[in-house]
Amino acid sequence: MDEDMLEDQRRLVELIEEEGWDVTDLEISAYDSPWADEDDPEATVTITARKPYESEDEDDGDDDNPYRLK
């Protein structure tokens, strides 16, 4: 795998984490494009991230959902 691809992947993760997201899964795929005539490889990066948001409703005790952790 090309070191430039890995560096770009690291930079994308840094940008996402700077915005307060937690990266939970990461995948990079390098391949030669079947549609392009060039011999330059391409890459696809898939990033899964999570970010908790505070609820706008502040009444914690009035939730009757039995599946919600308290």
N, C-alpha and C positions, 0 to 999 in steps of 0.2 A: 504494500500500500504506500502511496506517495506521502512523504512527510508533510508536504504542503496541505494535503487533505486533512491530515490529523491536526495540524495547526489551526486550520479553519474551523474544525469541529471544536477544538478547545476554546477558540474565540467566541463561537456561538454560545457555548455553555457559560462562559464568563459574562456575556451580555445578558443572558437570561437570569443568571444568579444576581447580577447587579440590580435587577428589577424586583428582587425579592422572591423569586421562584426557587423551589427546591427541585433539582433534576433527579428524577427517580428511575429513568431508563434512557439508554442512549444506544443508537445503532448507526453505523456508517456502512454503506455499500459502495464499492468502487467497481466500475465496469466500463467497457468500451461501448459507446452508443451504437446501436444497430441502425440508426437513422442518419447519422452524420458520416461524411466521407473521411473526416480527419481521423488520425490515429490517437488523438488526445483522449485520455480517460476522463470519465465523469464520475461524480459522487452524489449520493443521496444521503442526507443526514435526517434521522428521525429522532426527535427529542420528546420525551414525556416528562412533564414537570407539574408540580402541584404548588398551589399558593392558597393558604387559608384566608378567608375574609371574615371580618367580624360582622355579626348579624346586626341589622338595623333595629330589630326588635330587641329590647333589653329586658323583657319580662321572662326570666329563665324558668320560673316555677309554674307557669300556666300551660306548659306544653303537655298534652295528654298522649303524645305519641309513645307507645310502649317500646319502640325500637330505638329511640334516641337516648344516647348516653348522657347522663347528667353528672 
